[in-house]
Amino acid sequence: MNISIQTVHFDADKKLLDFVQKKLDKLQTFHDRITKIEVYLKLESMAHAIKEKVVEIKIHIPKQDCFVKASANTFQTAFDEAFNSITNQLIKKKERLAL
């Protein structure tokens, strides 16, 4: 499983990267055929207001991919929302394969 974490418009600290990596390591338990995971951590400004934190997760599985995008006030909250959504997608895809 190849994991790529990219930050856009900022430099992430080690604590945030470790948090993301620790969560991503758990994805292997939901689907055993994951080949690649791409995570994008972005800052998006909203008309001179506080910047919104956006997390995008792309998971590549043979013959199918999963994608989710979430935003929140903190990267941890946005990542947790995206992680929960992507795990649900993985579980559903694995159930369909079992049928």
Rosetta constraint file for C-alpha pairs under 8 A:
AtomPair CA 1 CA 34 HARMONIC 6.17 0.50
AtomPair CA 1 CA 35 HARMONIC 4.76 0.50
AtomPair CA 1 CA 36 HARMONIC 5.43 0.50
AtomPair CA 1 CA 37 HARMONIC 7.43 0.50
AtomPair CA 2 CA 35 HARMONIC 6.22 0.50
AtomPair CA 2 CA 36 HARMONIC 4.58 0.50
AtomPair CA 2 CA 37 HARMONIC 6.16 0.50
AtomPair CA 3 CA 36 HARMONIC 5.91 0.50
AtomPair CA 3 CA 37 HARMONIC 4.80 0.50
AtomPair CA 3 CA 38 HARMONIC 6.07 0.50
AtomPair CA 3 CA 39 HARMONIC 7.94 0.50
AtomPair CA 4 CA 36 HARMONIC 7.92 0.50
AtomPair CA 4 CA 37 HARMONIC 6.16 0.50
AtomPair CA 4 CA 38 HARMONIC 4.81 0.50
AtomPair CA 4 CA 39 HARMONIC 6.14 0.50
AtomPair CA 5 CA 17 HARMONIC 7.88 0.50
AtomPair CA 5 CA 38 HARMONIC 6.04 0.50
AtomPair CA 5 CA 39 HARMONIC 4.72 0.50
AtomPair CA 5 CA 40 HARMONIC 6.07 0.50
AtomPair CA 5 CA 41 HARMONIC 7.67 0.50
AtomPair CA 6 CA 38 HARMONIC 7.79 0.50
AtomPair CA 6 CA 39 HARMONIC 6.12 0.50
AtomPair CA 6 CA 40 HARMONIC 4.93 0.50
AtomPair CA 6 CA 41 HARMONIC 6.23 0.50
AtomPair CA 7 CA 11 HARMONIC 6.45 0.50
AtomPair CA 7 CA 12 HARMONIC 6.72 0.50
AtomPair CA 7 CA 40 HARMONIC 5.80 0.50
AtomPair CA 7 CA 41 HARMONIC 4.74 0.50
AtomPair CA 7 CA 42 HARMONIC 5.96 0.50
AtomPair CA 8 CA 40 HARMONIC 7.20 0.50
AtomPair CA 8 CA 41 HARMONIC 6.14 0.50
AtomPair CA 8 CA 42 HARMONIC 4.76 0.50
AtomPair CA 8 CA 43 HARMONIC 6.67 0.50
AtomPair CA 9 CA 42 HARMONIC 6.56 0.50
AtomPair CA 9 CA 43 HARMONIC 6.15 0.50
AtomPair CA 10 CA 42 HARMONIC 7.70 0.50
AtomPair CA 10 CA 43 HARMONIC 7.33 0.50
AtomPair CA 12 CA 16 HARMONIC 6.43 0.50
AtomPair CA 12 CA 17 HARMONIC 6.75 0.50
AtomPair CA 13 CA 17 HARMONIC 6.54 0.50
AtomPair CA 14 CA 18 HARMONIC 5.98 0.50
AtomPair CA 15 CA 19 HARMONIC 6.19 0.50
AtomPair CA 16 CA 20 HARMONIC 6.30 0.50
AtomPair CA 16 CA 75 HARMONIC 7.92 0.50
AtomPair CA 16 CA 76 HARMONIC 7.66 0.50
AtomPair CA 17 CA 21 HARMONIC 6.07 0.50
AtomPair CA 18 CA 22 HARMONIC 5.99 0.50
AtomPair CA 19 CA 23 HARMONIC 6.44 0.50
AtomPair CA 19 CA 76 HARMONIC 7.92 0.50
AtomPair CA 20 CA 24 HARMONIC 6.16 0.50
AtomPair CA 20 CA 79 HARMONIC 7.57 0.50
AtomPair CA 21 CA 25 HARMONIC 6.23 0.50
AtomPair CA 22 CA 26 HARMONIC 7.08 0.50
AtomPair CA 23 CA 27 HARMONIC 7.29 0.50
AtomPair CA 23 CA 83 HARMONIC 7.83 0.50
AtomPair CA 24 CA 28 HARMONIC 7.91 0.50
AtomPair CA 26 CA 30 HARMONIC 7.63 0.50
AtomPair CA 27 CA 31 HARMONIC 6.81 0.50
AtomPair CA 27 CA 87 HARMONIC 7.04 0.50
AtomPair CA 28 CA 32 HARMONIC 5.52 0.50
AtomPair CA 28 CA 33 HARMONIC 7.95 0.50
AtomPair CA 28 CA 34 HARMONIC 6.94 0.50
AtomPair CA 30 CA 87 HARMONIC 6.74 0.50
AtomPair CA 30 CA 90 HARMONIC 6.31 0.50
AtomPair CA 30 CA 91 HARMONIC 6.07 0.50
AtomPair CA 30 CA 94 HARMONIC 7.99 0.50
AtomPair CA 31 CA 90 HARMONIC 6.18 0.50
AtomPair CA 31 CA 91 HARMONIC 7.05 0.50
AtomPair CA 31 CA 94 HARMONIC 6.43 0.50
AtomPair CA 33 CA 61 HARMONIC 5.98 0.50
AtomPair CA 33 CA 62 HARMONIC 7.22 0.50
AtomPair CA 34 CA 59 HARMONIC 6.98 0.50
AtomPair CA 34 CA 60 HARMONIC 6.04 0.50
AtomPair CA 34 CA 61 HARMONIC 4.83 0.50
AtomPair CA 34 CA 62 HARMONIC 7.63 0.50
AtomPair CA 35 CA 59 HARMONIC 7.78 0.50
AtomPair CA 35 CA 60 HARMONIC 5.75 0.50
AtomPair CA 35 CA 61 HARMONIC 5.74 0.50
AtomPair CA 35 CA 62 HARMONIC 7.47 0.50
AtomPair CA 36 CA 59 HARMONIC 5.93 0.50
AtomPair CA 36 CA 60 HARMONIC 5.09 0.50
AtomPair CA 36 CA 61 HARMONIC 7.31 0.50
AtomPair CA 37 CA 57 HARMONIC 7.17 0.50
AtomPair CA 37 CA 58 HARMONIC 5.76 0.50
AtomPair CA 37 CA 59 HARMONIC 4.59 0.50
AtomPair CA 37 CA 60 HARMONIC 6.31 0.50
AtomPair CA 38 CA 57 HARMONIC 5.78 0.50
AtomPair CA 38 CA 58 HARMONIC 5.05 0.50
AtomPair CA 38 CA 59 HARMONIC 6.44 0.50
AtomPair CA 39 CA 55 HARMONIC 7.13 0.50
AtomPair CA 39 CA 56 HARMONIC 5.67 0.50
AtomPair CA 39 CA 57 HARMONIC 4.62 0.50
AtomPair CA 39 CA 58 HARMONIC 6.46 0.50
AtomPair CA 40 CA 54 HARMONIC 7.96 0.50
AtomPair CA 40 CA 55 HARMONIC 5.72 0.50
AtomPair CA 40 CA 56 HARMONIC 5.05 0.50
AtomPair CA 40 CA 57 HARMONIC 6.55 0.50
AtomPair CA 41 CA 53 HARMONIC 7.36 0.50
AtomPair CA 41 CA 54 HARMONIC 5.93 0.50
AtomPair CA 41 CA 55 HARMONIC 4.84 0.50
AtomPair CA 41 CA 56 HARMONIC 6.70 0.50
AtomPair CA 41 CA 75 HARMONIC 7.58 0.50
AtomPair CA 42 CA 53 HARMONIC 5.95 0.50
AtomPair CA 42 CA 54 HARMONIC 5.01 0.50
AtomPair CA 42 CA 55 HARMONIC 6.36 0.50
AtomPair CA 43 CA 51 HARMONIC 6.06 0.50
AtomPair CA 43 CA 52 HARMONIC 5.81 0.50
AtomPair CA 43 CA 53 HARMONIC 5.00 0.50
AtomPair CA 43 CA 54 HARMONIC 6.20 0.50
AtomPair CA 44 CA 51 HARMONIC 5.46 0.50
AtomPair CA 44 CA 52 HARMONIC 5.16 0.50
AtomPair CA 44 CA 53 HARMONIC 6.49 0.50
AtomPair CA 44 CA 54 HARMONIC 7.11 0.50
AtomPair CA 45 CA 49 HARMONIC 6.59 0.50
AtomPair CA 45 CA 50 HARMONIC 6.68 0.50
AtomPair CA 45 CA 51 HARMONIC 4.39 0.50
AtomPair CA 45 CA 52 HARMONIC 6.12 0.50
AtomPair CA 46 CA 50 HARMONIC 6.88 0.50
AtomPair CA 46 CA 51 HARMONIC 6.20 0.50
AtomPair CA 46 CA 52 HARMONIC 7.09 0.50
AtomPair CA 51 CA 73 HARMONIC 7.97 0.50
AtomPair CA 52 CA 71 HARMONIC 6.65 0.50
AtomPair CA 52 CA 72 HARMONIC 6.25 0.50
AtomPair CA 52 CA 73 HARMONIC 5.89 0.50
AtomPair CA 52 CA 74 HARMONIC 7.89 0.50
AtomPair CA 53 CA 71 HARMONIC 5.49 0.50
AtomPair CA 53 CA 72 HARMONIC 5.56 0.50
AtomPair CA 53 CA 73 HARMONIC 5.89 0.50
AtomPair CA 53 CA 74 HARMONIC 5.90 0.50
AtomPair CA 53 CA 75 HARMONIC 5.63 0.50
AtomPair CA 53 CA 78 HARMONIC 7.01 0.50
AtomPair CA 54 CA 69 HARMONIC 7.15 0.50
AtomPair CA 54 CA 70 HARMONIC 5.77 0.50
AtomPair CA 54 CA 71 HARMONIC 4.28 0.50
AtomPair CA 54 CA 72 HARMONIC 6.74 0.50
AtomPair CA 54 CA 75 HARMONIC 7.04 0.50
AtomPair CA 54 CA 78 HARMONIC 6.52 0.50
AtomPair CA 55 CA 69 HARMONIC 5.69 0.50
AtomPair CA 55 CA 70 HARMONIC 5.37 0.50
AtomPair CA 55 CA 71 HARMONIC 6.19 0.50
AtomPair CA 55 CA 75 HARMONIC 7.10 0.50
AtomPair CA 55 CA 78 HARMONIC 6.03 0.50
AtomPair CA 55 CA 79 HARMONIC 5.85 0.50
AtomPair CA 55 CA 82 HARMONIC 6.96 0.50
AtomPair CA 56 CA 67 HARMONIC 7.31 0.50
AtomPair CA 56 CA 68 HARMONIC 5.73 0.50
AtomPair CA 56 CA 69 HARMONIC 4.38 0.50
AtomPair CA 56 CA 70 HARMONIC 6.57 0.50
AtomPair CA 56 CA 82 HARMONIC 7.26 0.50
AtomPair CA 57 CA 66 HARMONIC 7.98 0.50
AtomPair CA 57 CA 67 HARMONIC 5.68 0.50
AtomPair CA 57 CA 68 HARMONIC 5.42 0.50
AtomPair CA 57 CA 69 HARMONIC 6.54 0.50
AtomPair CA 57 CA 82 HARMONIC 7.10 0.50
AtomPair CA 57 CA 83 HARMONIC 7.97 0.50
AtomPair CA 57 CA 86 HARMONIC 7.70 0.50
AtomPair CA 58 CA 65 HARMONIC 7.18 0.50
AtomPair CA 58 CA 66 HARMONIC 5.70 0.50
AtomPair CA 58 CA 67 HARMONIC 4.53 0.50
AtomPair CA 58 CA 68 HARMONIC 6.75 0.50
AtomPair CA 59 CA 65 HARMONIC 5.63 0.50
AtomPair CA 59 CA 66 HARMONIC 5.05 0.50
AtomPair CA 59 CA 67 HARMONIC 6.42 0.50
AtomPair CA 60 CA 64 HARMONIC 6.66 0.50
AtomPair CA 60 CA 65 HARMONIC 4.66 0.50
AtomPair CA 60 CA 66 HARMONIC 6.64 0.50
AtomPair CA 61 CA 65 HARMONIC 5.49 0.50
AtomPair CA 61 CA 66 HARMONIC 7.91 0.50
AtomPair CA 66 CA 86 HARMONIC 7.05 0.50
AtomPair CA 66 CA 89 HARMONIC 6.98 0.50
AtomPair CA 66 CA 90 HARMONIC 7.55 0.50
AtomPair CA 67 CA 86 HARMONIC 7.12 0.50
AtomPair CA 68 CA 82 HARMONIC 6.00 0.50
AtomPair CA 68 CA 85 HARMONIC 6.95 0.50
AtomPair CA 68 CA 86 HARMONIC 6.27 0.50
AtomPair CA 69 CA 82 HARMONIC 6.09 0.50
AtomPair CA 70 CA 78 HARMONIC 5.39 0.50
AtomPair CA 70 CA 79 HARMONIC 7.10 0.50
AtomPair CA 70 CA 81 HARMONIC 6.37 0.50
AtomPair CA 70 CA 82 HARMONIC 5.39 0.50
AtomPair CA 71 CA 75 HARMONIC 7.89 0.50
AtomPair CA 71 CA 78 HARMONIC 4.95 0.50
AtomPair CA 72 CA 77 HARMONIC 6.18 0.50
AtomPair CA 72 CA 78 HARMONIC 4.93 0.50
AtomPair CA 73 CA 77 HARMONIC 7.27 0.50
AtomPair CA 73 CA 78 HARMONIC 7.49 0.50
AtomPair CA 74 CA 78 HARMONIC 6.31 0.50
AtomPair CA 75 CA 79 HARMONIC 5.83 0.50
AtomPair CA 76 CA 80 HARMONIC 6.07 0.50
AtomPair CA 77 CA 81 HARMONIC 6.32 0.50
AtomPair CA 78 CA 82 HARMONIC 6.22 0.50
AtomPair CA 79 CA 83 HARMONIC 5.83 0.50
AtomPair CA 80 CA 84 HARMONIC 6.13 0.50
AtomPair CA 81 CA 85 HARMONIC 6.32 0.50
AtomPair CA 82 CA 86 HARMONIC 6.09 0.50
AtomPair CA 83 CA 87 HARMONIC 6.10 0.50
AtomPair CA 84 CA 88 HARMONIC 6.37 0.50
AtomPair CA 85 CA 89 HARMONIC 6.44 0.50
AtomPair CA 86 CA 90 HARMONIC 6.19 0.50
AtomPair CA 87 CA 91 HARMONIC 6.14 0.50
AtomPair CA 88 CA 92 HARMONIC 6.26 0.50
AtomPair CA 89 CA 93 HARMONIC 6.17 0.50
AtomPair CA 90 CA 94 HARMONIC 6.11 0.50
AtomPair CA 91 CA 95 HARMONIC 6.16 0.50
AtomPair CA 92 CA 96 HARMONIC 6.26 0.50
AtomPair CA 93 CA 97 HARMONIC 6.41 0.50
AtomPair CA 94 CA 98 HARMONIC 6.41 0.50
AtomPair CA 95 CA 99 HARMONIC 6.64 0.50
